[in-house]
Amino acid sequence: MNKRLLFITPMFPKDKAEDTIVPFITHFTETFVNNTDAEVDILALMFPLSKDYFYEGIKVYTIKSGYKKKLKMFPYLIKAISRGIYLDKKNNYDGILCFWYSQSTLVGKVISKFTRTPQIVWMLGQDVKKNNKYLNWIKIPAHKIIMVSNQQRNIFYKNYKIYVKKIANVAINPKRFPKINNEERKIQILGVGNLSPLKNYSLFIDIIQVLKKEFSNISVVLCGGDGEDKNSLLKKVDDFDLSNNIKFTGTIPHKKVLNFMNNSTIFLHTSKFEGNPTVVQEALYSGCYVISTIPMEQSSKMDTFFHSTEKDEIINKIKNILHNQKFLAKRVEKFKMTDTIDTVYKAFFD
């Protein structure tokens, strides 16, 4: 008899075409199912807003809360808990995997308490910060938690004095990438992510303004959907006379994002805080030189990754790369999806 798990996530794509929704969780789930002896069902709390459906053979059960806050979310959480308990009793799950230490963890905790099904929480980003209210409400022991990076583990320990041993890094699915472009890359600098304060595109634009003084025709693309910073960023681009240099694509399919990466020399990542950003791994595998304000564990030196939070250091590094006519794109696969899957699988079945 096959093993069976319930994954609880805030959102999941409604179909293959909607590939901008939690792409890492989607790719991980698909690959997990295809490479293990475990079946997986999805309980999606917020999105999609559609009825229950199958995604590549995976049954997705939808709660359809949308973005609700505080008391307005409560009925949906009750619905999710009730549905999860019913599904667990019906399907006899071997375990429950919750993405992020948040509402998913709360729902999973109650289901686990009623059904005695083991629960694992995968912390993927900002849930390690001090302001995570769910960490005060729900107590998950360290051996039932997986971290997404060493950096996240250290931050979590500093904030909560809880040391987590299991780490499952974000990884990519190589099959989704186009053939690597070793010819001319027409985009010099690329950014990817919603136009929100977290992504810190104000710094991104400040950097481009300085670079334009030396590279007047610098070509820059920002792949990012609407966010609360959109209007201020557009105004800043106009004020700095960068309209001919920076192109905003808006929300585009993930496949198109990968094509942009494949035609870019530098991926500039100016985020204020992230766990182990998927876009960084995607850019490295696409052959870009990655410059990021977020550090990454490096067991060996990577000559196409540079980390700094200093604006001047970032600018000087970009100048050096753009002046180097011998830059050759090469794939870097820092983390293997098979290793990520193995860590999660063993958390339940070791």
Helices and strands as residue ranges (DSSP letters): E 3-11, H 23-35, E 38-47, E 53-55, E 58-62, G 70-73, H 74-91, E 95-99, H 103-115, E 119-123, G 126-128, H 134-137, G 142-144, E 145-147, H 150-160, E 166-167, G 174-176, E 187-192, G 197-199, H 201-212, E 220-223, H 230-239, E 246-248, H 254-261, E 264-269, H 278-285, E 289-292, E 305-307, H 311-323, H 337-349
